[in-house]
Amino acid sequence: MAQDSFTDILADYRSWLRFERSMSPNTIEGYSRDVSALFGWLREAGVAKPEDATGDDLCRYIGAMAEQDISKRSQARAISSIKSLYDFLDREGRISKSPCDALDSPKMQRYLPVVLSVDEVSAIINSVDLSKQEGHRNKAMLEMLYSCGLRVSELITLKISDLFFDEGFIRVKGKGSKQRLIPVGEYAVSAVKLYLDQRRTLPVAKGCEDFLFLNRRGRPLTRQMVFTLVNEQAAAAGIGKKISPHTFRHSFATHLVENGADLRVVQQMLGHESILTTEIYTHIDTAKWQESILKYHPER
């Protein structure tokens, strides 16, 4: 019965996130993973059902995460998910009081993402072997990631009908299905046009005709395929930094800020809800010149 209780609550919670909170599929999956991990721990701890968990149980769970050297950022995300779960149970009348009052998010230093230099971006893009069948596709994908600051989910769902190259922009559907228009550079336009010329000779699965980037079977790419591509090309270019597709988005935004772009414009291009999220790129810029000052200061 305990197993059914955990399973049923997780299913109900996912439905609540989707229909009541209108969260994106990726966010729902992230919250669900965190809650599933908690449920596994509660079962092993002998807690019969989620409603029976106490504040001490939850504090011990977060403490166990810390002992496993799980990052503070991951701990904070797990706490957010757990609080959301018990908020749901409280609203549904399944508990009389949330056990989350004792949970505090760990104090974190401001997260500064890995950023590539312009030369490093160029080296990765130029490392693509265009003689291979997927060469022009891969180069076009990398160009679009950097030129438009796209999320992986936005890249793999980009449609041919979203391309307005004559007008100089693309249409992107981001988080919460919100659409935004993003200017696109000439290098990306050129790379995509070359890929489209080649794509016309390749198989396309039924129903996938409008998707821009396709795999060898003519179907949309997966997130994992894009991650693999980025890591392979970084290795081919001799880039030692630990990067992901999102690194191109960070680099795109950082280079804009470094060159004087208005922060509100960058916010709109990235599709950030809050300007506070975009402000991280001003901190990256500050960290860069601070490091330079410390390196060359005569009293160092």
Phi and psi restraints in degrees (value plus and minus 20) as a CYANA .aco file:
   2 ALA   PHI     -81.7   -41.7
   2 ALA   PSI     -61.2   -21.2
   3 GLN   PHI     -78.7   -38.7
   3 GLN   PSI     -64.0   -24.0
   4 ASP   PHI     -84.5   -44.5
   4 ASP   PSI     -57.5   -17.5
   5 SER   PHI     -81.5   -41.5
   5 SER   PSI     -67.4   -27.4
   6 PHE   PHI     -82.6   -42.6
   6 PHE   PSI     -65.4   -25.4
   7 THR   PHI     -85.4   -45.4
   7 THR   PSI     -64.9   -24.9
   8 ASP   PHI     -83.9   -43.9
   8 ASP   PSI     -62.0   -22.0
   9 ILE   PHI     -86.2   -46.2
   9 ILE   PSI     -59.4   -19.4
  10 LEU   PHI     -83.0   -43.0
  10 LEU   PSI     -61.6   -21.6
  11 ALA   PHI     -83.9   -43.9
  11 ALA   PSI     -63.5   -23.5
  12 ASP   PHI     -85.3   -45.3
  12 ASP   PSI     -59.9   -19.9
  13 TYR   PHI     -83.7   -43.7
  13 TYR   PSI     -62.2   -22.2
  14 ARG   PHI     -82.0   -42.0
  14 ARG   PSI     -61.2   -21.2
  15 SER   PHI     -83.9   -43.9
  15 SER   PSI     -59.5   -19.5
  16 TRP   PHI     -83.2   -43.2
  16 TRP   PSI     -63.9   -23.9
  17 LEU   PHI     -81.5   -41.5
  17 LEU   PSI     -58.4   -18.4
  18 ARG   PHI     -95.2   -55.2
  18 ARG   PSI     -70.1   -30.1
  19 PHE   PHI    -112.8   -72.8
  19 PHE   PSI     -53.6   -13.6
  20 GLU   PHI    -110.8   -70.8
  20 GLU   PSI     -59.2   -19.2
  21 ARG   PHI    -116.3   -76.3
  21 ARG   PSI     -32.1     7.9
  22 SER   PHI      34.3    74.3
  22 SER   PSI      21.9    61.9
  23 MET   PHI    -100.4   -60.4
  23 MET   PSI     134.9   174.9
  24 SER   PHI     -91.6   -51.6
  24 SER   PSI     137.0   177.0
  25 PRO   PHI     -75.1   -35.1
  25 PRO   PSI     -59.4   -19.4
  26 ASN   PHI     -85.2   -45.2
  26 ASN   PSI     -60.8   -20.8
  27 THR   PHI     -86.7   -46.7
  27 THR   PSI     -60.9   -20.9
  28 ILE   PHI     -80.9   -40.9
  28 ILE   PSI     -63.0   -23.0
  29 GLU   PHI     -83.2   -43.2
  29 GLU   PSI     -61.4   -21.4
  30 GLY   PHI     -82.9   -42.9
  30 GLY   PSI     -67.8   -27.8
  31 TYR   PHI     -81.7   -41.7
  31 TYR   PSI     -61.0   -21.0
  32 SER   PHI     -84.7   -44.7
  32 SER   PSI     -59.6   -19.6
  33 ARG   PHI     -82.0   -42.0
  33 ARG   PSI     -63.9   -23.9
  34 ASP   PHI     -82.7   -42.7
  34 ASP   PSI     -64.3   -24.3
  35 VAL   PHI     -88.6   -48.6
  35 VAL   PSI     -58.4   -18.4
  36 SER   PHI     -81.8   -41.8
  36 SER   PSI     -60.7   -20.7
  37 ALA   PHI     -83.2   -43.2
  37 ALA   PSI     -62.1   -22.1
  38 LEU   PHI     -81.7   -41.7
  38 LEU   PSI     -65.1   -25.1
  39 PHE   PHI     -81.5   -41.5
  39 PHE   PSI     -59.9   -19.9
  40 GLY   PHI     -81.4   -41.4
  40 GLY   PSI     -61.8   -21.8
  41 TRP   PHI     -87.3   -47.3
  41 TRP   PSI     -62.0   -22.0
  42 LEU   PHI     -82.4   -42.4
  42 LEU   PSI     -60.1   -20.1
  43 ARG   PHI     -79.8   -39.8
  43 ARG   PSI     -67.5   -27.5
  44 GLU   PHI     -84.8   -44.8
  44 GLU   PSI     -48.5    -8.5
  45 ALA   PHI    -102.1   -62.1
  45 ALA   PSI     -22.0    18.0
  46 GLY   PHI      65.9   105.9
  46 GLY   PSI      -5.3    34.7
  47 VAL   PHI    -101.3   -61.3
  47 VAL   PSI     104.7   144.7
  48 ALA   PHI     -88.8   -48.8
  48 ALA   PSI     -57.5   -17.5
  49 LYS   PHI    -175.5  -135.5
  49 LYS   PSI     137.6   177.6
  50 PRO   PHI     -74.6   -34.6
  50 PRO   PSI     -54.7   -14.7
  51 GLU   PHI     -85.3   -45.3
  51 GLU   PSI     -40.9    -0.9
  52 ASP   PHI    -106.5   -66.5
  52 ASP   PSI     -28.8    11.2
  53 ALA   PHI     -84.7   -44.7
  53 ALA   PSI     117.4   157.4
  54 THR   PHI    -122.4   -82.4
  54 THR   PSI     150.8   190.8
  55 GLY   PHI     -79.8   -39.8
  55 GLY   PSI     -56.9   -16.9
  56 ASP   PHI     -84.9   -44.9
  56 ASP   PSI     -59.7   -19.7
  57 ASP   PHI     -79.2   -39.2
  57 ASP   PSI     -66.8   -26.8
  58 LEU   PHI     -86.8   -46.8
  58 LEU   PSI     -58.7   -18.7
  59 CYS   PHI     -85.5   -45.5
  59 CYS   PSI     -58.2   -18.2
  60 ARG   PHI     -86.9   -46.9
  60 ARG   PSI     -55.4   -15.4
  61 TYR   PHI     -84.6   -44.6
  61 TYR   PSI     -66.9   -26.9
  62 ILE   PHI     -85.1   -45.1
  62 ILE   PSI     -56.1   -16.1
  63 GLY   PHI     -82.6   -42.6
  63 GLY   PSI     -58.0   -18.0
  64 ALA   PHI     -85.0   -45.0
  64 ALA   PSI     -56.3   -16.3
  65 MET   PHI     -82.5   -42.5
  65 MET   PSI     -63.1   -23.1
  66 ALA   PHI     -83.9   -43.9
  66 ALA   PSI     -58.2   -18.2
  67 GLU   PHI     -86.5   -46.5
  67 GLU   PSI     -44.9    -4.9
  68 GLN   PHI    -107.3   -67.3
  68 GLN   PSI      -9.4    30.6
  69 ASP   PHI      40.6    80.6
  69 ASP   PSI       9.1    49.1
  70 ILE   PHI     -92.0   -52.0
  70 ILE   PSI     114.6   154.6
  71 SER   PHI     -78.6   -38.6
  71 SER   PSI     133.7   173.7
  72 LYS   PHI     -82.5   -42.5
  72 LYS   PSI     -52.8   -12.8
  73 ARG   PHI     -84.2   -44.2
  73 ARG   PSI     -63.0   -23.0
  74 SER   PHI     -88.1   -48.1
  74 SER   PSI     -57.3   -17.3
  75 GLN   PHI     -82.4   -42.4
  75 GLN   PSI     -64.0   -24.0
  76 ALA   PHI     -83.0   -43.0
  76 ALA   PSI     -59.9   -19.9
  77 ARG   PHI     -85.1   -45.1
  77 ARG   PSI     -60.6   -20.6
  78 ALA   PHI     -83.4   -43.4
  78 ALA   PSI     -60.8   -20.8
  79 ILE   PHI     -82.8   -42.8
  79 ILE   PSI     -61.6   -21.6
  80 SER   PHI     -80.8   -40.8
  80 SER   PSI     -62.4   -22.4
  81 SER   PHI     -85.5   -45.5
  81 SER   PSI     -62.6   -22.6
  82 ILE   PHI     -85.4   -45.4
  82 ILE   PSI     -62.5   -22.5
  83 LYS   PHI     -82.4   -42.4
  83 LYS   PSI     -57.6   -17.6
  84 SER   PHI     -84.7   -44.7
  84 SER   PSI     -61.6   -21.6
  85 LEU   PHI     -79.2   -39.2
  85 LEU   PSI     -69.9   -29.9
  86 TYR   PHI     -95.2   -55.2
  86 TYR   PSI     -41.5    -1.5
  87 ASP   PHI     -86.0   -46.0
  87 ASP   PSI     -61.8   -21.8
  88 PHE   PHI     -81.0   -41.0
  88 PHE   PSI     -67.3   -27.3
  89 LEU   PHI     -83.6   -43.6
  89 LEU   PSI     -56.3   -16.3
  90 ASP   PHI     -87.0   -47.0
  90 ASP   PSI     -65.8   -25.8
  91 ARG   PHI     -83.6   -43.6
  91 ARG   PSI     -52.2   -12.2
  92 GLU   PHI    -101.4   -61.4
  92 GLU   PSI     -25.3    14.7
  93 GLY   PHI      56.6    96.6
  93 GLY   PSI      -1.7    38.3
  94 ARG   PHI    -106.2   -66.2
  94 ARG   PSI     -36.8     3.2
  95 ILE   PHI    -153.8  -113.8
  95 ILE   PSI     134.2   174.2
  96 SER   PHI    -110.2   -70.2
  96 SER   PSI     -42.2    -2.2
  97 LYS   PHI    -175.0  -135.0
  97 LYS   PSI     115.4   155.4
  98 SER   PHI     -90.1   -50.1
  98 SER   PSI     115.4   155.4
  99 PRO   PHI    -102.8   -62.8
  99 PRO   PSI     -11.8    28.2
 100 CYS   PHI    -109.3   -69.3
 100 CYS   PSI     -20.3    19.7
 101 ASP   PHI     -78.2   -38.2
 101 ASP   PSI     -51.2   -11.2
 102 ALA   PHI    -104.2   -64.2
 102 ALA   PSI     -25.3    14.7
 103 LEU   PHI    -105.3   -65.3
 103 LEU   PSI     104.2   144.2
 104 ASP   PHI    -140.3  -100.3
 104 ASP   PSI     116.3   156.3
 105 SER   PHI     -87.2   -47.2
 105 SER   PSI     119.8   159.8
 106 PRO   PHI     -84.4   -44.4
 106 PRO   PSI     123.6   163.6
 107 LYS   PHI     -90.4   -50.4
 107 LYS   PSI     111.4   151.4
 108 MET   PHI    -146.0  -106.0
 108 MET   PSI     125.1   165.1
 109 GLN   PHI     -92.2   -52.2
 109 GLN   PSI     133.8   173.8
 110 ARG   PHI     -82.1   -42.1
 110 ARG   PSI     109.0   149.0
 111 TYR   PHI     -95.9   -55.9
 111 TYR   PSI     103.5   143.5
 112 LEU   PHI    -134.9   -94.9
 112 LEU   PSI      92.9   132.9
 113 PRO   PHI     -91.1   -51.1
 113 PRO   PSI     139.9   179.9
 114 VAL   PHI     -87.2   -47.2
 114 VAL   PSI     115.8   155.8
 115 VAL   PHI    -148.0  -108.0
 115 VAL   PSI     119.4   159.4
 116 LEU   PHI    -113.0   -73.0
 116 LEU   PSI     127.4   167.4
 117 SER   PHI     -95.7   -55.7
 117 SER   PSI     146.6   186.6
 118 VAL   PHI     -79.8   -39.8
 118 VAL   PSI     -59.8   -19.8
 119 ASP   PHI     -85.7   -45.7
 119 ASP   PSI     -57.9   -17.9
 120 GLU   PHI     -88.2   -48.2
 120 GLU   PSI     -59.9   -19.9
 121 VAL   PHI     -80.1   -40.1
 121 VAL   PSI     -66.4   -26.4
 122 SER   PHI     -82.0   -42.0
 122 SER   PSI     -60.6   -20.6
 123 ALA   PHI     -83.0   -43.0
 123 ALA   PSI     -61.1   -21.1
 124 ILE   PHI     -86.6   -46.6
 124 ILE   PSI     -66.9   -26.9
 125 ILE   PHI     -83.5   -43.5
 125 ILE   PSI     -61.3   -21.3
 126 ASN   PHI     -94.8   -54.8
 126 ASN   PSI     -30.9     9.1
 127 SER   PHI    -100.1   -60.1
 127 SER   PSI     -29.1    10.9
 128 VAL   PHI     -87.4   -47.4
 128 VAL   PSI     112.0   152.0
 129 ASP   PHI    -104.9   -64.9
 129 ASP   PSI      84.8   124.8
 130 LEU   PHI     -95.3   -55.3
 130 LEU   PSI     -28.4    11.6
 131 SER   PHI     -98.6   -58.6
 131 SER   PSI     -35.4     4.6
 132 LYS   PHI    -101.5   -61.5
 132 LYS   PSI     135.5   175.5
 133 GLN   PHI     -77.9   -37.9
 133 GLN   PSI     -59.3   -19.3
 134 GLU   PHI    -111.9   -71.9
 134 GLU   PSI     -13.4    26.6
 135 GLY   PHI     -79.1   -39.1
 135 GLY   PSI     -72.4   -32.4
 136 HIS   PHI     -85.6   -45.6
 136 HIS   PSI     -55.2   -15.2
 137 ARG   PHI     -82.7   -42.7
 137 ARG   PSI     -67.9   -27.9
 138 ASN   PHI     -82.8   -42.8
 138 ASN   PSI     -61.5   -21.5
 139 LYS   PHI     -85.1   -45.1
 139 LYS   PSI     -61.5   -21.5
 140 ALA   PHI     -82.5   -42.5
 140 ALA   PSI     -59.0   -19.0
 141 MET   PHI     -83.5   -43.5
 141 MET   PSI     -65.6   -25.6
 142 LEU   PHI     -85.1   -45.1
 142 LEU   PSI     -60.3   -20.3
 143 GLU   PHI     -82.3   -42.3
 143 GLU   PSI     -61.3   -21.3
 144 MET   PHI     -89.5   -49.5
 144 MET   PSI     -59.0   -19.0
 145 LEU   PHI     -77.4   -37.4
 145 LEU   PSI     -64.5   -24.5
 146 TYR   PHI    -102.3   -62.3
 146 TYR   PSI     -62.4   -22.4
 147 SER   PHI     -85.8   -45.8
 147 SER   PSI     -53.2   -13.2
 148 CYS   PHI    -136.5   -96.5
 148 CYS   PSI     -22.9    17.1
 149 GLY   PHI      42.8    82.8
 149 GLY   PSI      20.7    60.7
 150 LEU   PHI     -98.9   -58.9
 150 LEU   PSI     127.6   167.6
 151 ARG   PHI     -94.7   -54.7
 151 ARG   PSI     139.7   179.7
 152 VAL   PHI     -79.5   -39.5
 152 VAL   PSI     -64.3   -24.3
 153 SER   PHI     -80.8   -40.8
 153 SER   PSI     -53.4   -13.4
 154 GLU   PHI     -93.6   -53.6
 154 GLU   PSI     -54.6   -14.6
 155 LEU   PHI     -87.7   -47.7
 155 LEU   PSI     -67.6   -27.6
 156 ILE   PHI     -96.3   -56.3
 156 ILE   PSI     -34.7     5.3
 157 THR   PHI    -124.7   -84.7
 157 THR   PSI     -15.9    24.1
 158 LEU   PHI     -84.0   -44.0
 158 LEU   PSI     114.5   154.5
 159 LYS   PHI    -126.6   -86.6
 159 LYS   PSI     133.9   173.9
 160 ILE   PHI     -81.0   -41.0
 160 ILE   PSI     -55.5   -15.5
 161 SER   PHI     -90.6   -50.6
 161 SER   PSI     -27.5    12.5
 162 ASP   PHI    -110.9   -70.9
 162 ASP   PSI     -22.3    17.7
 163 LEU   PHI    -114.1   -74.1
 163 LEU   PSI     102.1   142.1
 164 PHE   PHI    -145.1  -105.1
 164 PHE   PSI      45.7    85.7
 165 PHE   PHI     -85.3   -45.3
 165 PHE   PSI     -54.2   -14.2
 166 ASP   PHI     -82.8   -42.8
 166 ASP   PSI     -53.4   -13.4
 167 GLU   PHI    -108.9   -68.9
 167 GLU   PSI     -31.9     8.1
 168 GLY   PHI      67.2   107.2
 168 GLY   PSI       4.9    44.9
 169 PHE   PHI    -169.6  -129.6
 169 PHE   PSI     148.5   188.5
 170 ILE   PHI    -145.3  -105.3
 170 ILE   PSI     139.0   179.0
 171 ARG   PHI    -127.2   -87.2
 171 ARG   PSI     110.2   150.2
 172 VAL   PHI    -144.0  -104.0
 172 VAL   PSI     116.3   156.3
 173 LYS   PHI    -121.1   -81.1
 173 LYS   PSI      91.7   131.7
 174 GLY   PHI    -120.9   -80.9
 174 GLY   PSI    -171.5  -131.5
 175 LYS   PHI     -80.9   -40.9
 175 LYS   PSI     122.3   162.3
 176 GLY   PHI      47.1    87.1
 176 GLY   PSI      -0.2    39.8
 177 SER   PHI      40.7    80.7
 177 SER   PSI       2.5    42.5
 178 LYS   PHI    -102.0   -62.0
 178 LYS   PSI     113.3   153.3
 179 GLN   PHI    -115.1   -75.1
 179 GLN   PSI     127.4   167.4
 180 ARG   PHI    -165.6  -125.6
 180 ARG   PSI     136.3   176.3
 181 LEU   PHI    -125.3   -85.3
 181 LEU   PSI     115.0   155.0
 182 ILE   PHI    -148.6  -108.6
 182 ILE   PSI     108.9   148.9
 183 PRO   PHI     -81.3   -41.3
 183 PRO   PSI     126.9   166.9
 184 VAL   PHI    -145.4  -105.4
 184 VAL   PSI     116.5   156.5
 185 GLY   PHI     -99.7   -59.7
 185 GLY   PSI     143.8   183.8
 186 GLU   PHI     -87.0   -47.0
 186 GLU   PSI     -51.8   -11.8
 187 TYR   PHI     -85.3   -45.3
 187 TYR   PSI     -62.7   -22.7
 188 ALA   PHI     -86.4   -46.4
 188 ALA   PSI     -62.4   -22.4
 189 VAL   PHI     -79.7   -39.7
 189 VAL   PSI     -67.2   -27.2
 190 SER   PHI     -81.3   -41.3
 190 SER   PSI     -64.0   -24.0
 191 ALA   PHI     -85.2   -45.2
 191 ALA   PSI     -61.1   -21.1
 192 VAL   PHI     -87.5   -47.5
 192 VAL   PSI     -60.0   -20.0
 193 LYS   PHI     -83.2   -43.2
 193 LYS   PSI     -60.4   -20.4
 194 LEU   PHI     -84.2   -44.2
 194 LEU   PSI     -60.5   -20.5
 195 TYR   PHI     -85.3   -45.3
 195 TYR   PSI     -61.7   -21.7
 196 LEU   PHI     -83.7   -43.7
 196 LEU   PSI     -55.7   -15.7
 197 ASP   PHI     -79.8   -39.8
 197 ASP   PSI     -62.2   -22.2
 198 GLN   PHI     -93.6   -53.6
 198 GLN   PSI     -57.1   -17.1
 199 ARG   PHI     -80.2   -40.2
 199 ARG   PSI     -50.2   -10.2
 200 ARG   PHI     -82.8   -42.8
 200 ARG   PSI     -40.4    -0.4
 201 THR   PHI    -115.9   -75.9
 201 THR   PSI     -21.6    18.4
 202 LEU   PHI    -123.6   -83.6
 202 LEU   PSI     137.3   177.3
 203 PRO   PHI     -88.5   -48.5
 203 PRO   PSI     124.4   164.4
 204 VAL   PHI    -150.2  -110.2
 204 VAL   PSI     104.2   144.2
 205 ALA   PHI     -88.3   -48.3
 205 ALA   PSI     131.6   171.6
 206 LYS   PHI     -81.5   -41.5
 206 LYS   PSI     112.9   152.9
 207 GLY   PHI      68.6   108.6
 207 GLY   PSI     -25.4    14.6
 208 CYS   PHI    -131.0   -91.0
 208 CYS   PSI      -8.6    31.4
 209 GLU   PHI     -79.5   -39.5
 209 GLU   PSI     -51.7   -11.7
 210 ASP   PHI    -111.3   -71.3
 210 ASP   PSI     -32.7     7.3
 211 PHE   PHI     -88.7   -48.7
 211 PHE   PSI     113.6   153.6
 212 LEU   PHI     -91.9   -51.9
 212 LEU   PSI     -74.3   -34.3
 213 PHE   PHI    -121.4   -81.4
 213 PHE   PSI     101.7   141.7
 214 LEU   PHI    -143.6  -103.6
 214 LEU   PSI     135.5   175.5
 215 ASN   PHI    -106.0   -66.0
 215 ASN   PSI    -193.1  -153.1
 216 ARG   PHI     -86.2   -46.2
 216 ARG   PSI     -40.7    -0.7
 217 ARG   PHI    -112.2   -72.2
 217 ARG   PSI     -14.2    25.8
 218 GLY   PHI      58.7    98.7
 218 GLY   PSI       2.4    42.4
 219 ARG   PHI    -135.5   -95.5
 219 ARG   PSI     140.9   180.9
 220 PRO   PHI     -79.2   -39.2
 220 PRO   PSI     129.2   169.2
 221 LEU   PHI     -93.0   -53.0
 221 LEU   PSI     138.0   178.0
 222 THR   PHI    -116.3   -76.3
 222 THR   PSI     143.0   183.0
 223 ARG   PHI     -78.6   -38.6
 223 ARG   PSI     -61.6   -21.6
 224 GLN   PHI     -82.7   -42.7
 224 GLN   PSI     -56.0   -16.0
 225 MET   PHI     -83.1   -43.1
 225 MET   PSI     -58.3   -18.3
 226 VAL   PHI     -89.9   -49.9
 226 VAL   PSI     -61.3   -21.3
 227 PHE   PHI     -80.1   -40.1
 227 PHE   PSI     -64.1   -24.1
 228 THR   PHI     -82.7   -42.7
 228 THR   PSI     -64.1   -24.1
 229 LEU   PHI     -78.4   -38.4
 229 LEU   PSI     -67.9   -27.9
 230 VAL   PHI     -81.5   -41.5
 230 VAL   PSI     -64.2   -24.2
 231 ASN   PHI     -86.8   -46.8
 231 ASN   PSI     -58.4   -18.4
 232 GLU   PHI     -85.1   -45.1
 232 GLU   PSI     -61.5   -21.5
 233 GLN   PHI     -93.3   -53.3
 233 GLN   PSI     -52.5   -12.5
 234 ALA   PHI     -84.1   -44.1
 234 ALA   PSI     -61.6   -21.6
 235 ALA   PHI     -85.3   -45.3
 235 ALA   PSI     -61.5   -21.5
 236 ALA   PHI     -83.4   -43.4
 236 ALA   PSI     -50.8   -10.8
 237 ALA   PHI    -107.4   -67.4
 237 ALA   PSI     -23.3    16.7
 238 GLY   PHI      55.4    95.4
 238 GLY   PSI       5.4    45.4
 239 ILE   PHI    -107.5   -67.5
 239 ILE   PSI      99.7   139.7
 240 GLY   PHI    -107.1   -67.1
 240 GLY   PSI     -29.7    10.3
 241 LYS   PHI     -88.8   -48.8
 241 LYS   PSI     128.9   168.9
 242 LYS   PHI    -103.8   -63.8
 242 LYS   PSI      89.0   129.0
 243 ILE   PHI    -146.3  -106.3
 243 ILE   PSI     150.6   190.6
 244 SER   PHI    -164.5  -124.5
 244 SER   PSI     155.3   195.3
 245 PRO   PHI     -75.5   -35.5
 245 PRO   PSI     -52.9   -12.9
 246 HIS   PHI     -85.7   -45.7
 246 HIS   PSI     -41.2    -1.2
 247 THR   PHI     -82.2   -42.2
 247 THR   PSI     -53.2   -13.2
 248 PHE   PHI     -87.3   -47.3
 248 PHE   PSI     -55.7   -15.7
 249 ARG   PHI     -86.3   -46.3
 249 ARG   PSI     -65.1   -25.1
 250 HIS   PHI     -81.4   -41.4
 250 HIS   PSI     -62.0   -22.0
 251 SER   PHI     -86.6   -46.6
 251 SER   PSI     -62.8   -22.8
 252 PHE   PHI     -74.5   -34.5
 252 PHE   PSI     -70.2   -30.2
 253 ALA   PHI     -88.1   -48.1
 253 ALA   PSI     -61.7   -21.7
 254 THR   PHI     -83.8   -43.8
 254 THR   PSI     -63.1   -23.1
 255 HIS   PHI     -86.1   -46.1
 255 HIS   PSI     -54.5   -14.5
 256 LEU   PHI     -83.7   -43.7
 256 LEU   PSI     -67.1   -27.1
 257 VAL   PHI     -84.5   -44.5
 257 VAL   PSI     -62.3   -22.3
 258 GLU   PHI     -80.9   -40.9
 258 GLU   PSI     -50.6   -10.6
 259 ASN   PHI    -115.4   -75.4
 259 ASN   PSI      -6.3    33.7
 260 GLY   PHI      73.3   113.3
 260 GLY   PSI      -7.2    32.8
 261 ALA   PHI     -85.8   -45.8
 261 ALA   PSI     124.3   164.3
 262 ASP   PHI     -86.1   -46.1
 262 ASP   PSI     114.0   154.0
 263 LEU   PHI     -82.0   -42.0
 263 LEU   PSI     -54.0   -14.0
 264 ARG   PHI     -86.1   -46.1
 264 ARG   PSI     -55.9   -15.9
 265 VAL   PHI     -86.6   -46.6
 265 VAL   PSI     -63.5   -23.5
 266 VAL   PHI     -82.5   -42.5
 266 VAL   PSI     -61.1   -21.1
 267 GLN   PHI     -76.8   -36.8
 267 GLN   PSI     -66.4   -26.4
 268 GLN   PHI     -85.3   -45.3
 268 GLN   PSI     -60.7   -20.7
 269 MET   PHI     -86.6   -46.6
 269 MET   PSI     -55.6   -15.6
 270 LEU   PHI    -101.3   -61.3
 270 LEU   PSI     -38.0     2.0
 271 GLY   PHI      56.8    96.8
 271 GLY   PSI       9.0    49.0
 272 HIS   PHI     -97.2   -57.2
 272 HIS   PSI     116.6   156.6
 273 GLU   PHI     -86.7   -46.7
 273 GLU   PSI     -62.7   -22.7
 274 SER   PHI    -136.7   -96.7
 274 SER   PSI     122.6   162.6
 275 ILE   PHI     -85.1   -45.1
 275 ILE   PSI     -43.1    -3.1
 276 LEU   PHI     -83.6   -43.6
 276 LEU   PSI     -53.4   -13.4
 277 THR   PHI     -86.6   -46.6
 277 THR   PSI     -59.9   -19.9
 278 THR   PHI     -91.1   -51.1
 278 THR   PSI     -47.4    -7.4
 279 GLU   PHI     -83.6   -43.6
 279 GLU   PSI     -35.3     4.7
 280 ILE   PHI     -78.0   -38.0
 280 ILE   PSI     -49.8    -9.8
 281 TYR   PHI     -93.9   -53.9
 281 TYR   PSI     -40.6    -0.6
 282 THR   PHI     -94.2   -54.2
 282 THR   PSI     -51.4   -11.4
 283 HIS   PHI     -90.8   -50.8
 283 HIS   PSI     -55.6   -15.6
 284 ILE   PHI     -83.1   -43.1
 284 ILE   PSI     -63.8   -23.8
 285 ASP   PHI     -81.8   -41.8
 285 ASP   PSI     -63.2   -23.2
 286 THR   PHI     -82.8   -42.8
 286 THR   PSI     -63.5   -23.5
 287 ALA   PHI     -81.0   -41.0
 287 ALA   PSI     -53.6   -13.6
 288 LYS   PHI     -87.1   -47.1
 288 LYS   PSI     -67.6   -27.6
 289 TRP   PHI     -96.7   -56.7
 289 TRP   PSI     -45.6    -5.6
 290 GLN   PHI     -84.8   -44.8
 290 GLN   PSI     -62.7   -22.7
 291 GLU   PHI     -81.8   -41.8
 291 GLU   PSI     -60.0   -20.0
 292 SER   PHI     -84.6   -44.6
 292 SER   PSI     -61.9   -21.9
 293 ILE   PHI     -83.2   -43.2
 293 ILE   PSI     -66.0   -26.0
 294 LEU   PHI     -84.5   -44.5
 294 LEU   PSI     -53.1   -13.1
 295 LYS   PHI     -88.7   -48.7
 295 LYS   PSI     -58.8   -18.8
 296 TYR   PHI    -127.1   -87.1
 296 TYR   PSI     -18.0    22.0
 297 HIS   PHI     -86.1   -46.1
 297 HIS   PSI     112.7   152.7
 298 PRO   PHI     -85.2   -45.2
 298 PRO   PSI     -41.6    -1.6
 299 GLU   PHI    -115.4   -75.4
 299 GLU   PSI     -10.7    29.3
